[in-house]
Amino acid sequence: MARVSAIAADNVSKHWTTADGHVRAVDGVSFSLAAGTLNVLLGPSGCGKSTTLRLIAGLEAADGGRILIGERDVTRLPPAKRSIAMVFQSYALFPHLSVAENILFGLRVRRVSSEECASRLARVAELLGLSALLARKPSQLSGGQQQRVALGRAIINQAPVCLMDEPLSNLDAQLRAEMRQEIRALQRKLGITMVYVTHDQVEAMSMADRVILMNSGRIEQNGAPVELYERPANVFVARFIGTPPMNLLALEPGPDGAVVAGTERPAVLPADCAQGTLGVRPEHIVLGAERGLRSTVEAVEYLGGDSLLTCRLGGQALAVRTQGSVGLSAGDAAWLTWPAGAQHYFGQDGARRELDSRHAPATLTA
């Protein structure tokens, strides 16, 4: 039995005309999100992710296409009629109201009974660890506590859909990591459908059931985090996902097949791949013993559990991530190999092309 789509966008567009010309902020975007899942809209600044979220919320009017929430067409409905809750980047708390009053604000506006308000407040405060802070004002709270208040104000409405626009960007790195876990656990416990906007791929990969990676108003890839990491649809996805990102090496014809540009041997792919790009993730590269591709070490960063090397191969830079420390320094030679199944091939148009793992020569593969 198919799962119900909690949110669906059908060829949705939003355009603006500026002094510089016509801007396609969202350009024919379509997706379907299952009920009870956490979905991340990911991408660089200006890619259209926040505008897409605002279109779902009804804060912007779509110029084309349809938006459905719970299989109901809400494209022309105001935000109040869409059965959604929203958490903003700035928290948007009322400084003169207490924590309890901030959380209850929406219910009071809708004139929910005092008994119902008290019942919901007690449950939400317990869920978010705010029970001892209900009498405080926002100025008396830490950043993480303020974020919990903003979450409480959203979930107390008991809306089936919650939208979040970069809610953790104002927090420090350690607190962001803690809040990621809290938000994920809360979403699972409540069973709500969440759409979460971020430019941070670590947030997306660690939290999401599904990631929608956007660029220039369009979707580059829509899938589970593991799909974007292991099978990037194009060079943009390959470079955006991963820390450090995937190495992308230009290819050219060689004596025995396609070689990394600037080298002669060994061949890394068949001759008909010579006009494309080879992709290998830094963590999949193995430092060999005078076997594989000879590179020159340019820098070594020792990170404790692993080391990050920057190497030069045929005039191109690439990163290598290996466990522990390495006995190499700048100027040393490093021989590089990798498993046959770890390499990716992208055609001249930048799109992924599938390769048989046997395409990697035995002289190169680890």
SULNOR-V818682 format. One record per pair of residues at least 4 apart in sequence whose C-alpha atoms are under 6 Angstrom apart, sorted by the first residue. I is the first residue (numbers start at 0). J is the second residue. Records with the same first field share a line. If there is no record, write none. Layout:
I->J, J
This chain:
3->33
4->32, 33, 34
5->32, 33, 34, 68, 69
6->31, 32, 67, 68
7->30, 31, 66, 67
8->29, 30, 65, 66
9->29, 64, 65
10->27, 28, 29, 64
11->27, 28, 63, 64, 65
12->25, 26, 27, 61, 62, 63
13->24, 25, 61, 62
14->22, 23, 24
15->21, 22
16->20, 21, 22
24->47, 216
25->47, 216
26->216, 217
34->192
35->190, 191, 192
36->192
37->193, 207, 208
38->194, 207, 208, 209, 210
39->194, 195, 196, 203, 207, 210
40->48, 196, 211
41->197, 198, 211, 212
42->46, 198, 212, 213
43->198
46->213, 214, 215, 216
47->216
53->57, 58, 59
54->59
56->78
57->77, 78
65->74
66->72, 73, 74
67->71, 72, 73
82->158
83->158, 160, 161
84->153, 161
85->153, 161, 162, 163
86->163
87->164, 166
88->164, 165, 166
90->149
94->137
96->100, 101
97->134, 135, 136
98->133, 135, 136
99->133
100->104
102->151, 152
106->111
107->111
116->120
120->124
124->128, 129, 130
125->130
140->144
151->155
159->191
160->191, 192, 193
161->193
162->193, 194
163->195
164->196
165->196, 197
167->175
170->175
178->182
181->185
186->190, 191
200->204
202->206
203->207
204->224
208->223
209->222, 223
210->221, 222, 223
211->221
212->218, 219, 220
213->217, 218, 219
222->226
225->229
226->230
227->231
231->236, 237
232->351
233->349, 350, 351
234->349
236->240
237->245
238->244, 245
245->279, 280
246->278, 279, 280, 317
247->277, 278
248->276, 277
249->260, 276
250->258, 259, 260, 273, 275, 276
251->257, 258, 260, 273
252->256, 257, 273
253->257, 258, 263
255->266
256->266, 269, 270
257->266, 267, 268, 269, 270, 273
258->266, 267
261->313
262->313
267->359
268->358, 359
275->345, 346, 347
276->344, 345
277->343, 344
278->342, 343
279->342
281->318, 319, 320
282->320
284->336, 337
285->335, 336, 337
286->334, 335
287->334, 335
289->334
290->334
291->334, 335, 336, 363
292->334, 335
293->333, 334
294->311, 312, 332, 333
295->310, 311, 330, 331, 332, 333
296->310, 329, 330, 331
297->309, 310, 329
298->308, 309, 329
299->307, 308
300->306, 307
301->306
302->306
304->323
305->321, 322, 323
306->320, 321, 323, 324
307->319, 320
308->318, 319
309->317, 318
310->316, 317
311->315, 316
336->363, 364, 365
337->364, 365
338->364, 365
339->356, 359, 364
340->356
344->352
345->349, 350, 351, 352
346->350
